[in-house]
Amino acid sequence: MEGRIAIVGGGPAGMMAAIRAAGILGGGERVVLFDKNDRLGRKIYLTGKGRCNLTNLRPWEEFATHLHPNQGFLKQAFRAFSNEDAIRFFESIGVPVVTLQGQRVYPASLVAGDVARALERRVRVSGVEIRYRTRIASMSDLSGFDAVILATGGKSYPVTGSTGDGYALAQEAGHTVTPLFPSETALLPQPYDPGLPGLELKNVGLHLFIDRTPVESDQGDFNFTEDGMESGIAYHLSRRAVWALCNGQKVEIVLDLKPALTLEKLSARIVRDSITVRKDSLRSMMPEALIDPFLRANPGITAAGLPARLKEWRFRIVDYKGYERAVVTAGGVNLKEIVPKTMASRLRPGLYLCGELLDLDGDTGGYNLQIAFSTGALAGASAARYLLSLR
Ligand SMILES: Cc1cc2nc3c(=O)[nH]c(=O)nc-3n(C[C@H](O)[C@H](O)[C@H](O)COP(=O)(O)OP(=O)(O)OC[C@H]3O[C@@H](n4cnc5c(N)ncnc54)[C@H](O)[C@@H]3O)c2cc1C
């Protein structure tokens, strides 16, 4: 009897693994994909604010700088299925793409559902047997299979089905899991001025301080929301900030409203333009809605003190949004236990792991889906070859 592959999890990693494996094995229902939901890729529908930033076109050297905690681990999987391969693949399954700001690639329709539906369709026509509404609770549920691919995702947005089951399955198979924490998530300042939620800031600077030491900076856009400092550059800093909070460290974020100007240049401009701390005068320095919160945060401020406060508005961060709203789960199955060339487990023959389940995550910008596609494609191809080698 010919062997069979079980794939646990029908997210982007599991679907890509299924397509690849079935492509090599030639269908015949030798690949069985389990998902607890009644449709595949539920999380994809939410990605990129409903538009799905499916990859990033930066060349590998730049791409790798957006991966954590191990930039090199993805290299071989990326080489086997790169960002350009992903674009060609999506165009071949009827999803033309468009590249927008920051080399971010989206479906041309800007509809995330188009990506999810096209992938699910492709899985179906590949001859993969899909078992919907089936939750795999233990590795022993898969004892009839010759190879297993774990693609269960992380713990973020559990409503989509990603509830962290895969960590227990991997541990059952002997793997270790590095500490897990939410990343790409909102950071809550305290005090938090009620005038701030709802404000979008463009082209500002953020500096992250941990125990009073500057550790990371970024420049760009972010939002103040009900949950705190969110999206864009705030998300980027959230990985280190959340980890520091988990470890009981003091976390501060300094907002620079004028990152393009040095303190000296800003001071000279304020003198030249006779800018004062009156509301009508401050309009040239910041969005109107920010003026009241700014003045409340800096009581008694004078024109002489204005440049320093514009470049250094300090927020003490006391909390973060948990898995229910985090874009990604940091930490995961220990990469030392995975062969980067095949995504095979070093501990159990015939076991492969891929996607967010691994201790590998990326910044926002299309990096996480590319991790899922690259590792999923490689795991699927490797598992199929393993099966063929058993003949
Ligand atoms: C709001 C939001 C927006 C995002 N936007 C982007 C973006 O624009 N670009 C980007 O690159 N990344 C984005 N991401 C991250 C990206 O979506 C994930 O990193 C990616 O989906 C991970 O893929 P995966 O296949 O590893 O896991 P998942 O997508 O989490 O899929 C795992 C699947 O496994 C199934 N499953 C879990 N346990 C079991 C079990 N025991 N039995 C059976 N099935 C099981 C689940 O139902 C699920 O379908 C976003 C994430 C969120 C939450």
Ligand as a Chemical Component Dictionary entry (heavy atoms), coordinates in Angstrom:
data_LIG
# 
_chem_comp.id                   LIG 
_chem_comp.type                 NON-POLYMER 
_chem_comp.pdbx_formal_charge   0 
_chem_comp.three_letter_code    LIG 
# 
loop_
_chem_comp_atom.comp_id 
_chem_comp_atom.atom_id 
_chem_comp_atom.alt_atom_id 
_chem_comp_atom.type_symbol 
_chem_comp_atom.charge 
_chem_comp_atom.model_Cartn_x 
_chem_comp_atom.model_Cartn_y 
_chem_comp_atom.model_Cartn_z 
_chem_comp_atom.pdbx_ordinal 
LIG C1  C1  C 0 -5.054 40.417 12.041 1  
LIG C2  C2  C 0 -3.854 39.804 11.359 2  
LIG C3  C3  C 0 -3.333 40.394 10.216 3  
LIG C4  C4  C 0 -2.206 39.844 9.602  4  
LIG N1  N1  N 0 -1.759 40.421 8.446  5  
LIG C5  C5  C 0 -0.683 39.871 7.826  6  
LIG C6  C6  C 0 -0.241 40.398 6.575  7  
LIG O1  O1  O 0 -0.889 41.278 5.974  8  
LIG N2  N2  N 0 0.884  39.866 6.037  9  
LIG C7  C7  C 0 1.577  38.847 6.631  10 
LIG O2  O2  O 0 2.598  38.424 6.096  11 
LIG N3  N3  N 0 1.144  38.290 7.780  12 
LIG C8  C8  C 0 0.032  38.768 8.379  13 
LIG N4  N4  N 0 -0.430 38.202 9.532  14 
LIG C9  C9  C 0 0.279  36.995 10.062 15 
LIG C10 C10 C 0 -0.084 35.746 9.250  16 
LIG O3  O3  O 0 -1.468 35.723 9.005  17 
LIG C11 C11 C 0 0.320  34.469 10.009 18 
LIG O4  O4  O 0 1.673  34.540 10.378 19 
LIG C12 C12 C 0 0.071  33.238 9.129  20 
LIG O5  O5  O 0 -1.310 33.086 8.882  21 
LIG C13 C13 C 0 0.618  31.979 9.774  22 
LIG O6  O6  O 0 0.317  30.903 8.922  23 
LIG P1  P1  P 0 0.253  29.400 9.449  24 
LIG O7  O7  O 0 -0.257 28.584 8.306  25 
LIG O8  O8  O 0 1.522  29.033 10.078 26 
LIG O9  O9  O 0 -0.831 29.407 10.629 27 
LIG P2  P2  P 0 -2.367 29.878 10.668 28 
LIG O10 O10 O 0 -2.681 30.833 9.601  29 
LIG O11 O11 O 0 -2.567 30.284 12.070 30 
LIG O12 O12 O 0 -3.181 28.541 10.354 31 
LIG C14 C14 C 0 -3.184 27.446 11.236 32 
LIG C15 C15 C 0 -4.364 26.548 10.896 33 
LIG O13 O13 O 0 -4.281 25.374 11.700 34 
LIG C16 C16 C 0 -5.582 25.009 12.140 35 
LIG N5  N5  N 0 -5.418 24.229 13.373 36 
LIG C17 C17 C 0 -4.809 24.625 14.516 37 
LIG N6  N6  N 0 -4.796 23.617 15.407 38 
LIG C18 C18 C 0 -5.389 22.565 14.809 39 
LIG C19 C19 C 0 -5.685 21.232 15.233 40 
LIG N7  N7  N 0 -5.355 20.783 16.444 41 
LIG N8  N8  N 0 -6.321 20.395 14.372 42 
LIG C20 C20 C 0 -6.692 20.837 13.134 43 
LIG N9  N9  N 0 -6.446 22.084 12.677 44 
LIG C21 C21 C 0 -5.801 22.926 13.519 45 
LIG C22 C22 C 0 -6.293 26.342 12.336 46 
LIG O14 O14 O 0 -7.687 26.193 12.267 47 
LIG C23 C23 C 0 -5.717 27.179 11.197 48 
LIG O15 O15 O 0 -6.535 27.080 10.041 49 
LIG C24 C24 C 0 -1.576 38.704 10.150 50 
LIG C25 C25 C 0 -2.099 38.109 11.291 51 
LIG C26 C26 C 0 -3.242 38.638 11.888 52 
LIG C27 C27 C 0 -3.798 37.970 13.115 53 
# 
loop_
_chem_comp_bond.comp_id 
_chem_comp_bond.atom_id_1 
_chem_comp_bond.atom_id_2 
_chem_comp_bond.value_order 
_chem_comp_bond.pdbx_ordinal 
LIG C1  C2  SING 1  
LIG C2  C3  SING 2  
LIG C2  C26 DOUB 3  
LIG C3  C4  DOUB 4  
LIG C4  N1  SING 5  
LIG C4  C24 SING 6  
LIG N1  C5  DOUB 7  
LIG C5  C6  SING 8  
LIG C5  C8  SING 9  
LIG C6  O1  DOUB 10 
LIG C6  N2  SING 11 
LIG N2  C7  SING 12 
LIG C7  O2  DOUB 13 
LIG C7  N3  SING 14 
LIG N3  C8  DOUB 15 
LIG C8  N4  SING 16 
LIG N4  C9  SING 17 
LIG N4  C24 SING 18 
LIG C9  C10 SING 19 
LIG C10 O3  SING 20 
LIG C10 C11 SING 21 
LIG C11 O4  SING 22 
LIG C11 C12 SING 23 
LIG C12 O5  SING 24 
LIG C12 C13 SING 25 
LIG C13 O6  SING 26 
LIG O6  P1  SING 27 
LIG P1  O7  DOUB 28 
LIG P1  O8  SING 29 
LIG P1  O9  SING 30 
LIG O9  P2  SING 31 
LIG P2  O10 DOUB 32 
LIG P2  O11 SING 33 
LIG P2  O12 SING 34 
LIG O12 C14 SING 35 
LIG C14 C15 SING 36 
LIG C15 O13 SING 37 
LIG C15 C23 SING 38 
LIG O13 C16 SING 39 
LIG C16 N5  SING 40 
LIG C16 C22 SING 41 
LIG N5  C17 SING 42 
LIG N5  C21 SING 43 
LIG C17 N6  DOUB 44 
LIG N6  C18 SING 45 
LIG C18 C19 SING 46 
LIG C18 C21 DOUB 47 
LIG C19 N7  SING 48 
LIG C19 N8  DOUB 49 
LIG N8  C20 SING 50 
LIG C20 N9  DOUB 51 
LIG N9  C21 SING 52 
LIG C22 O14 SING 53 
LIG C22 C23 SING 54 
LIG C23 O15 SING 55 
LIG C24 C25 DOUB 56 
LIG C25 C26 SING 57 
LIG C26 C27 SING 58 
# 
